[in-house]
Amino acid sequence: MCAMLISSCQDMGVDQPEETDLLQGGPGVIVPGIGVEGISLGVTVDSVERELGTLRYDYIATGNSRIWRDYSYGDSLQLSLEFCFIEDGPGIGSLDMIEIGSAYHGKTRGGIGIGSSLQSVHRVYGVPEKTQSYPDQGLIYEYYCLNERAFAVGYMDSVVNGFGIYYFVPLPADAMYPCR
């Protein structure tokens, strides 16, 4: 199904990065399903710190049959970038998930970023694979399968307020993972 979505996305002009996009993208670029700021899923914490500087260690998070060591970059009051590395026994494993928060100013090649409208996202990426709505809170989460990884878009009152790129290591327990 992912291959079908990716082929149809190419016909619609949707973000389909070439191999060099991460190297050329650099600061301010989100590549759906791949990474942000030239940092892709699967890299080490050292690689991220070489690109961005020292990360702030926040906590150990658990969920979906995983344990992550969670690091962030940016203002602590307004999350900019959050990196979840697989807990690997005594060490830190690969980057498994990236969360992009409301303080981040970058955009995709399609011009989608924090503050974009739900309609703009649909014009660029089409219909999502899955949607979760919380009308009483004004929240919507949409999930796309782009570049064989999940790209999640969060909205508050139909305006983008965050993104997620995941998982480097998908597990059977990942109910909202759209790339099956």
N, CA and C of each residue as an Amber inpcrd file, in Angstrom:
protein
   540
   0.8130000  -1.1780000   0.0000000   0.0000000   0.0000000   0.0000000
   0.8650000   1.2540000   0.0000000   1.9840000   1.2200000   0.7550000
   2.8770000   2.3830000   0.7770000   3.4080000   2.6840000  -0.6100000
   3.7880000   1.6330000  -1.3430000   4.3350000   1.8520000  -2.6820000
   3.2910000   2.5160000  -3.5610000   2.0170000   2.1070000  -3.4190000
   0.9530000   2.7280000  -4.1980000   0.7990000   4.1920000  -3.8240000
   0.8440000   4.5020000  -2.5370000   0.7010000   5.8760000  -2.0880000
   1.8670000   6.7220000  -2.5890000   3.0800000   6.1830000  -2.4930000
   4.2520000   6.9390000  -2.9330000   4.1750000   7.1940000  -4.4230000
   3.7840000   6.1880000  -5.2430000   3.7040000   6.4280000  -6.6790000
   2.6440000   7.4520000  -6.9950000   1.4810000   7.3620000  -6.3210000
   0.4390000   8.3230000  -6.6130000   0.8370000   9.7080000  -6.1430000
   1.6230000   9.8020000  -5.0710000   2.0710000  11.1010000  -4.5860000
   2.9840000  11.7820000  -5.5950000   3.7940000  11.0070000  -6.2940000
   4.6860000  11.6020000  -7.2780000   3.8700000  12.2810000  -8.3640000
   2.7540000  11.6710000  -8.7410000   1.9050000  12.2650000  -9.7640000
   1.2330000  13.5340000  -9.2700000   1.0240000  13.6600000  -7.9470000
   0.3410000  14.8220000  -7.3980000   1.3100000  15.9490000  -7.0360000
   2.6000000  15.7640000  -7.2360000   3.5660000  16.7920000  -6.8900000
   3.8760000  16.8420000  -5.4090000   3.6750000  15.7490000  -4.6990000
   3.9110000  15.6820000  -3.2610000   5.3960000  15.5110000  -2.9840000
   5.8390000  15.9650000  -1.8180000   7.2360000  15.8230000  -1.4060000
   7.7280000  14.4120000  -1.6210000   8.6430000  14.2170000  -2.5060000
   9.3200000  12.9410000  -2.6950000  10.8080000  13.2720000  -2.8150000
  11.5090000  13.3190000  -1.6920000  12.8890000  13.7680000  -1.7220000
  13.7950000  12.8140000  -2.4690000  14.7890000  13.4090000  -3.0990000
  15.8340000  12.6200000  -3.7240000  16.8600000  12.3130000  -2.6570000
  17.8150000  11.4360000  -2.9820000  18.8330000  11.0240000  -2.0260000
  19.5720000  12.2230000  -1.4250000  19.7630000  13.2840000  -2.1880000
  20.5600000  14.4090000  -1.7290000  19.7800000  15.4390000  -0.9260000
  18.4550000  15.3060000  -0.8320000  17.6430000  16.3220000  -0.1490000
  18.0870000  16.5850000   1.2780000  18.4000000  15.5210000   2.0440000
  18.7940000  15.7420000   3.4280000  20.0880000  16.5240000   3.5050000
  21.0160000  16.2370000   2.6260000  22.2830000  16.9640000   2.6380000
  22.0800000  18.4000000   2.1820000  21.2380000  18.6120000   1.1780000
  21.0110000  19.9560000   0.6610000  20.0140000  20.7400000   1.5060000
  19.1030000  20.0320000   2.1790000  18.0500000  20.7060000   2.9350000
  18.5690000  21.5470000   4.0730000  19.2800000  20.9210000   4.9810000
  19.8580000  21.6210000   6.1060000  18.8520000  22.3530000   6.9630000
  19.2510000  23.4850000   7.5200000  18.3990000  24.2130000   8.4580000
  17.0510000  24.5920000   7.8570000  16.0140000  24.3790000   8.6550000
  14.6860000  24.8160000   8.2600000  13.9350000  23.9050000   7.3120000
  14.4240000  22.6790000   7.0850000  13.7640000  21.7970000   6.1240000
  13.2490000  20.5330000   6.8140000  11.9610000  20.2620000   6.6150000
  11.3180000  19.0310000   7.0720000  11.1620000  18.1450000   5.8470000
  11.6550000  16.9140000   5.9050000  11.4510000  15.9590000   4.8200000
  10.5380000  14.8560000   5.3720000   9.2390000  14.8760000   5.0010000
   8.2840000  13.9260000   5.5630000   8.7460000  12.4770000   5.4550000
   8.6520000  11.7680000   6.5770000   9.0410000  10.3670000   6.6140000
  10.5360000  10.1240000   6.6980000  11.3390000  11.1770000   6.5850000
  12.7940000  11.0350000   6.5800000  13.4400000  11.7230000   7.7770000
  13.2460000  13.0410000   7.9020000  13.8980000  13.7590000   8.9830000
  13.6910000  15.2570000   8.9250000  14.5240000  15.9600000   9.6910000
  14.4400000  17.4120000   9.8210000  15.8440000  17.9550000  10.0450000
  16.1110000  19.1400000   9.5320000  17.4110000  19.7910000   9.7220000
  18.5690000  18.9330000   9.2170000  18.3320000  18.0680000   8.2310000
  19.3800000  17.1890000   7.7270000  19.6360000  15.9770000   8.6070000
  18.7770000  15.7540000   9.6100000  18.9280000  14.6300000  10.5400000
  17.8400000  13.6170000  10.2130000  18.2480000  12.3710000   9.9520000
  17.2660000  11.3550000   9.5810000  17.1180000  10.2930000  10.6640000
  15.9850000   9.6050000  10.6300000  15.7690000   8.4810000  11.5380000
  16.9170000   7.4860000  11.3750000  17.2830000   6.8400000  12.4760000
  18.3230000   5.8150000  12.4300000  19.7060000   6.2840000  12.8380000
  19.9130000   7.6020000  12.9660000  21.2350000   8.1080000  13.3440000
  21.4240000   8.0260000  14.8590000  22.6300000   8.3050000  15.3150000
  22.9520000   8.2700000  16.7450000  22.7850000   9.6510000  17.3750000
  22.7600000   9.6750000  18.6980000  22.6750000  10.9430000  19.4200000
  23.9010000  11.8120000  19.1060000  25.0620000  11.1960000  18.9250000
  26.2690000  11.9610000  18.5730000  26.1120000  12.6670000  17.2320000
  25.4960000  11.9920000  16.2680000  25.2720000  12.6060000  14.9540000
  24.3670000  13.8270000  15.0620000  23.3150000  13.7100000  15.8680000
  22.3860000  14.8360000  16.0420000  23.1140000  15.9980000  16.7080000
  23.9090000  15.7060000  17.7270000  24.6260000  16.7840000  18.4270000
  25.6870000  17.4300000  17.5410000  26.2770000  16.6960000  16.6200000
  27.2290000  17.3050000  15.6730000  26.5160000  18.3290000  14.7930000
  25.2630000  18.0420000  14.4410000  24.4940000  18.9580000  13.5850000
  23.9320000  20.1550000  14.3470000  23.3870000  19.9040000  15.5420000
  22.6300000  20.9430000  16.2490000  23.3000000  21.5000000  17.4930000
  24.3090000  20.8080000  17.9980000  24.8790000  21.1970000  19.2810000
  24.3170000  20.2920000  20.3630000  24.6180000  20.6060000  21.6010000
  24.2300000  19.7580000  22.7190000  22.7120000  19.6990000  22.8830000
  22.2200000  18.4840000  22.9780000  20.7960000  18.2640000  23.2370000
  20.5560000  18.2360000  24.7360000  19.3580000  18.5500000  25.1310000
  18.9800000  18.4760000  26.5360000  18.3100000  17.1260000  26.7750000
  18.8560000  16.3310000  27.7070000  18.2420000  15.0540000  28.0600000
  17.0300000  15.3420000  28.9170000  15.8690000  14.8410000  28.5080000
  14.6380000  15.1380000  29.2240000  14.1840000  13.9990000  30.1240000
  13.9920000  12.8140000  29.5710000  13.4520000  11.7180000  30.3730000
  13.4840000  10.4190000  29.5780000  13.1440000   9.3460000  30.2630000
  12.9360000   8.0630000  29.5960000  11.4360000   7.9170000  29.4060000
  11.0140000   7.6500000  28.1690000   9.6010000   7.5000000  27.8380000
   9.3300000   6.0500000  27.4700000   8.1430000   5.5820000  27.7890000
   7.7650000   4.2230000  27.4120000   6.4410000   4.2530000  26.6780000
   6.2680000   3.2850000  25.8170000   5.0110000   3.1790000  25.0870000
   5.1900000   2.3290000  23.8590000   4.0860000   1.7540000  23.3830000
   4.1170000   0.9360000  22.1690000   5.2400000  -0.0940000  22.1650000
   5.4320000  -0.7710000  23.2830000   6.4580000  -1.8140000  23.4010000
   7.8730000  -1.2740000  23.2070000   8.0870000  -0.0020000  23.5240000
   9.3960000   0.6230000  23.3590000   9.7870000   1.3410000  24.6330000
  11.0790000   1.5660000  24.7420000  11.6010000   2.4950000  25.7410000
  12.5000000   3.4510000  24.9800000  12.2590000   4.7490000  25.1570000
  13.0650000   5.7710000  24.4870000  13.8090000   6.6170000  25.5040000
  14.9520000   7.0970000  25.0980000  15.6030000   8.1910000  25.8150000
  15.2390000   9.4320000  25.0240000  14.6250000  10.3610000  25.6840000
  14.0370000  11.5180000  25.0340000  14.9280000  12.7480000  25.2300000
  15.3060000  13.3730000  24.1260000  16.1450000  14.5670000  24.1480000
  15.4190000  15.6710000  23.3950000  15.6760000  16.9050000  23.7700000
  15.0500000  17.9990000  23.0370000  16.0710000  19.0780000  22.6990000
  15.6770000  19.8890000  21.7560000  16.5010000  20.9900000  21.2780000
  15.5720000  22.1710000  21.0890000  15.9180000  23.2870000  21.6590000
  15.0880000  24.4810000  21.5330000  14.6430000  24.9620000  22.8930000
  13.8500000  26.0020000  22.8940000  13.3290000  26.6280000  24.1060000
  12.5190000  25.6090000  24.9060000  12.7970000  25.5040000  26.1860000
  12.0890000  24.5120000  27.0100000  10.6130000  24.8510000  27.1940000
  10.2220000  26.1010000  27.0140000   8.8190000  26.4590000  27.1800000
   7.9980000  26.1630000  25.9240000   8.6270000  26.2620000  24.7710000
   7.9540000  25.9490000  23.5110000   8.8330000  24.9560000  22.7670000
   8.4460000  23.6860000  22.8100000   9.2340000  22.6370000  22.1910000
   9.4960000  22.9460000  20.7300000  10.7340000  22.8370000  20.3390000
  11.0930000  23.0310000  18.9540000  11.2840000  21.6680000  18.2920000
  12.2620000  20.9060000  18.7450000  12.5240000  19.5730000  18.2010000
  12.7340000  18.5950000  19.3440000  12.1260000  17.4250000  19.2210000
  12.2920000  16.3830000  20.2320000  12.7550000  15.1230000  19.5180000
  13.7710000  14.4670000  20.0730000  14.3530000  13.2810000  19.4660000
  14.2250000  12.1120000  20.4250000  13.6420000  11.0090000  19.9600000
  13.4530000   9.8150000  20.7860000  14.3630000   8.7060000  20.2650000
  15.3350000   8.3290000  21.0810000  16.2900000   7.2830000  20.7310000
  15.9020000   5.9920000  21.4210000  16.0410000   4.8850000  20.7290000
  15.7190000   3.5900000  21.3050000  16.6640000   3.3150000  22.4660000
  16.1040000   2.9440000  23.6070000  16.8940000   2.5430000  24.7740000
  17.4840000   1.1830000  24.4440000  18.7900000   1.0950000  24.4970000
  19.4880000  -0.1090000  24.0650000  20.3360000  -0.6430000  25.2130000
  19.6710000  -1.1500000  26.2440000  20.4080000  -1.6570000  27.4140000
  21.1570000  -0.5250000  28.0690000  22.4700000  -0.6790000  28.2300000
  23.2380000   0.3730000  28.8910000  23.5250000   1.5680000  27.9850000
  23.2960000   1.4270000  26.6840000  23.6200000   2.5090000  25.7570000
  22.3930000   3.1370000  25.1390000  22.6390000   4.0310000  24.2130000
  21.5660000   4.7130000  23.4890000  21.5990000   4.1860000  22.0680000
  20.4590000   3.7290000  21.5810000  20.3760000   3.1860000  20.2310000
  20.0740000   4.2570000  19.2030000  19.4350000   3.8550000  18.1410000
  19.1510000   4.7170000  16.9890000  17.9950000   5.6770000  17.2420000
  17.9950000   6.7630000  16.4810000  16.9070000   7.7250000  16.5030000
  15.6710000   7.0640000  15.8920000  14.6140000   6.9090000  16.6850000
  13.4220000   6.1820000  16.2790000  12.2600000   7.1050000  15.9250000
  12.2360000   8.3090000  16.5100000  11.1230000   9.2230000  16.2760000
  11.5890000  10.6670000  16.4560000  11.0440000  11.5390000  15.6200000
  11.3110000  12.9790000  15.7200000   9.9650000  13.6730000  15.8770000
   9.8660000  14.5460000  16.8670000   8.6690000  15.3620000  17.0280000
   9.0520000  16.8210000  16.8050000   8.2310000  17.5060000  16.0420000
   8.4990000  18.8950000  15.6730000   7.4000000  19.7410000  16.2960000
   7.7940000  20.6480000  17.1950000   6.8260000  21.4170000  17.9640000
   6.5500000  22.8040000  17.4370000   5.6860000  23.4990000  18.1470000
   5.1490000  24.7800000  17.6970000   6.1740000  25.9010000  17.5640000
   7.3430000  25.7700000  18.1820000   8.3550000  26.8210000  18.0730000
   9.2350000  26.6700000  16.8240000   9.0640000  25.5770000  16.0970000
   9.9060000  25.3150000  14.9180000   9.4070000  26.1160000  13.7200000
  10.3370000  26.7470000  12.9850000   9.9610000  27.6230000  11.8780000
  10.2100000  27.0270000  10.5020000  10.7290000  25.8050000  10.4360000
  11.0140000  25.1930000   9.1380000   9.7560000  24.7220000   8.4270000
   9.9410000  24.3450000   7.1580000   8.8240000  23.8850000   6.3310000
   9.2720000  22.7390000   5.4380000   8.2940000  22.0520000   4.8700000
   8.5780000  21.0310000   3.8680000   8.8380000  21.7220000   2.5370000
   9.3220000  20.9580000   1.5510000   9.5050000  21.5380000   0.2190000
   8.1790000  21.9960000  -0.3710000   7.0670000  21.4210000   0.1220000
   5.7420000  21.8340000  -0.3400000   5.2220000  23.0730000   0.3710000
   6.0460000  23.6640000   1.2600000   5.6600000  24.8960000   1.9520000
   4.8130000  24.6940000   3.1920000   4.7140000  23.4710000   3.6890000
   3.8930000  23.1880000   4.8680000   4.7460000  23.3070000   6.1250000
   4.2610000  24.0620000   7.0950000   4.9560000  24.2370000   8.3650000
   3.9560000  24.5530000   9.4640000   4.4630000  24.8730000  10.6430000
   3.6030000  25.2710000  11.7540000   2.8110000  26.4960000  11.3030000
   1.5020000  26.4660000  11.5320000   0.6430000  27.5710000  11.1220000
  -0.0600000  27.3470000   9.7860000   0.3330000  26.3170000   9.0390000
  -0.3560000  26.0130000   7.7770000  -1.7570000  25.5020000   8.0840000
  -2.6580000  25.6680000   7.1450000  -4.0350000  25.2070000   7.3410000
  -4.1760000  23.7330000   6.9620000  -5.1910000  23.1020000   7.5160000
  -5.5200000  21.7190000   7.1830000  -5.7540000  21.5970000   5.6700000
  -6.4220000  22.5720000   5.0770000  -6.6770000  22.5460000   3.6350000
  -5.3770000  22.5850000   2.8400000  -4.4000000  23.3670000   3.2860000
  -3.1040000  23.4290000   2.6000000  -2.3920000  22.0860000   2.6520000
  -2.4420000  21.4380000   3.8210000  -1.8160000  20.1200000   3.9620000
  -2.4710000  19.1340000   3.0020000  -3.7820000  19.1590000   2.9120000
  -4.4950000  18.2490000   2.0150000  -4.1840000  18.5380000   0.5540000
  -3.9930000  19.8090000   0.1990000  -3.6120000  20.1410000  -1.1790000
  -2.2480000  19.5480000  -1.5250000  -1.3330000  19.5650000  -0.5690000
   0.0280000  19.0840000  -0.8280000   0.1400000  17.5650000  -0.6800000
  -0.4540000  17.0040000   0.3680000  -0.2560000  15.5780000   0.6650000
  -1.4560000  14.6880000   0.3860000  -2.5850000  15.2700000   0.0460000
  -3.7600000  14.4650000  -0.2450000  -4.4570000  13.9840000   1.0170000
  -5.2200000  12.9210000   0.8660000  -6.0070000  12.3580000   1.9640000
  -5.0830000  11.5110000   2.8460000  -5.1530000  11.6940000   4.1720000
  -4.2950000  10.9020000   5.0630000  -4.7170000   9.4380000   5.1120000
  -3.7570000   8.5870000   5.5090000  -4.0380000   7.1590000   5.6870000
  -4.9720000   6.9350000   6.8700000  -4.7610000   7.7010000   7.9410000
  -5.5590000   7.5590000   9.1620000  -5.7720000   8.9400000   9.7610000
  -6.8600000   9.0850000  10.5180000  -7.1800000  10.3420000  11.1990000
  -7.7260000  10.0290000  12.5860000  -7.3150000  10.8320000  13.5690000
  -7.8880000  10.7860000  14.9170000  -8.3880000  12.1880000  15.2290000
  -9.6200000  12.2960000  15.6940000 -10.1920000  13.6060000  16.0240000
 -10.6130000  13.6500000  17.4840000 -10.4110000  14.8070000  18.0940000
 -10.8550000  15.0850000  19.4560000 -11.5950000  16.4180000  19.4110000
 -12.8370000  16.4180000  18.8910000 -13.5810000  17.6590000  18.6580000
 -13.7500000  18.5320000  19.8950000 -13.9310000  17.9300000  21.0610000
 -14.1180000  18.7170000  22.2800000 -12.8740000  19.5190000  22.6360000
 -11.7070000  19.1160000  22.1070000 -10.4530000  19.8400000  22.3660000
  -9.9700000  20.6130000  21.1400000 -10.6690000  20.4740000  20.0130000
 -10.2450000  21.1460000  18.7800000  -9.0260000  20.5090000  18.1480000
  -8.7200000  19.2420000  18.4840000  -7.5100000  18.5700000  18.0000000
  -7.8200000  17.5450000  16.9130000  -6.9500000  17.5080000  15.9200000
  -7.0020000  16.4920000  14.8670000  -5.5700000  16.0240000  14.6400000
  -5.4190000  14.7120000  14.4870000  -4.1190000  14.1360000  14.1170000
  -4.3200000  13.3450000  12.8430000  -3.5000000  13.6380000  11.8320000
  -3.5590000  12.9100000  10.5630000  -2.2320000  12.2030000  10.3420000
  -2.3280000  11.0030000   9.7530000  -1.1510000  10.1560000   9.5810000
  -1.0030000   9.7800000   8.1100000   0.1680000  10.0680000   7.5700000
   0.5040000   9.7580000   6.1830000   1.6500000   8.7520000   6.1550000
   1.7380000   7.9990000   5.0900000   2.8880000   7.1410000   4.8560000
   3.6620000   7.7730000   3.7020000   4.7790000   8.4140000   4.0180000
   5.5990000   9.0760000   3.0000000   7.0350000   8.6040000   3.1560000
   7.6360000   8.2200000   2.0640000   9.0050000   7.7050000   2.0760000
   9.1410000   6.4920000   2.9960000   8.0930000   5.6750000   3.0140000
   8.0490000   4.4200000   3.7540000   8.1190000   4.5740000   5.2710000
   7.8540000   5.7750000   5.7690000   7.7840000   6.0320000   7.2090000
   6.5670000   6.9090000   7.4710000   6.1720000   6.9500000   8.7250000
   5.0140000   7.7490000   9.0950000   5.3710000   9.2310000   9.1810000
   4.4380000  10.0410000   8.7410000   4.5150000  11.4920000   8.8780000
   3.1790000  11.9090000   9.4760000   3.2040000  12.3450000  10.7310000
   1.9960000  12.7460000  11.4380000   1.9010000  14.2650000  11.4590000
   0.6920000  14.7560000  11.2780000   0.4350000  16.1990000  11.3220000
  -0.6120000  16.4330000  12.4000000  -0.2960000  17.3100000  13.3580000
  -1.2300000  17.6600000  14.4200000  -1.8080000  19.0380000  14.1730000
  -3.0960000  19.1820000  14.4400000  -3.7870000  20.4480000  14.2300000
  -4.5100000  20.8790000  15.5050000  -4.5520000  22.1640000  15.7260000
  -5.4030000  22.7680000  16.7470000  -6.3010000  23.7240000  15.9830000
  -7.5950000  23.4920000  16.0420000  -8.5550000  24.3080000  15.3020000
  -8.1980000  24.4090000  13.8200000  -7.8270000  23.2640000  13.2230000
  -7.5140000  23.1250000  11.7900000  -6.2800000  23.8920000  11.3370000
  -5.3850000  24.2300000  12.2680000  -4.1100000  24.8820000  11.9450000
  -2.9890000  23.9870000  12.4740000  -1.9730000  23.7170000  11.6520000
  -0.8730000  22.8250000  12.0460000  -0.1680000  23.3760000  13.2760000
  -0.0150000  22.5040000  14.3010000   0.7360000  22.9050000  15.4940000
   1.8430000  21.9130000  15.8440000   2.0710000  20.9140000  14.9870000
   3.1690000  19.9840000  15.2290000   3.2140000  18.8670000  14.2050000
   4.3750000  18.2010000  14.1390000   4.5930000  17.0810000  13.2220000
   5.3090000  15.9620000  13.9600000   5.2020000  14.7660000  13.4250000
   5.9710000  13.6370000  13.9190000   6.4840000  12.8290000  12.7390000
   7.6970000  12.3180000  12.8680000   8.2910000  11.4430000  11.8560000
   8.7430000  10.1950000  12.6020000   8.2380000   9.0060000  12.1830000
   8.5210000   7.7940000  12.9440000   8.1960000   6.5600000  12.1220000
   8.4400000   5.4080000  12.5370000   9.4210000   4.8600000  13.4620000
  10.5580000   4.3020000  12.6360000  11.7640000   4.3890000  13.1610000
  12.8860000   3.7620000  12.4880000  12.7340000   2.2500000  12.5780000
  12.2070000   1.7740000  13.7140000  11.9680000   0.3370000  13.9240000
  10.4860000   0.1380000  14.2240000   9.6320000  -0.0280000  13.1910000
   8.2120000  -0.2630000  13.4340000   7.9880000  -1.6040000  14.1420000
   7.0070000  -1.6410000  15.0360000   6.6630000  -2.8560000  15.7790000
   5.2070000  -3.2230000  15.5080000   4.8500000  -4.5020000  15.6650000
   3.4620000  -4.9130000  15.4490000   2.4560000  -4.1660000  16.3290000
   2.8720000  -3.7110000  17.5030000   1.9640000  -3.0280000  18.4280000
   1.6540000  -1.5810000  18.0490000   2.2350000  -1.0720000  16.9900000
   2.0440000   0.3270000  16.5910000   0.7190000   0.5080000  15.8620000
  -0.3480000   0.7080000  16.6150000  -1.7050000   0.7770000  16.0610000
  -1.8900000   1.9310000  15.0780000  -1.2970000   3.0830000  15.3330000
  -1.5020000   4.2390000  14.4420000  -0.4060000   4.3830000  13.3900000
   0.3800000   3.3440000  13.1960000   1.4350000   3.4010000  12.1730000
   0.8070000   3.1610000  10.8080000   0.8430000   4.1440000   9.9000000
   0.1130000   4.0140000   8.6340000   0.8290000   3.2010000   7.5640000
   2.0760000   2.8650000   7.7630000   2.8540000   2.2160000   6.7020000
   2.8810000   0.6990000   6.8710000   1.7980000   0.0590000   6.6180000
   1.7070000  -1.4130000   6.7400000   1.5020000  -2.0200000   5.3870000
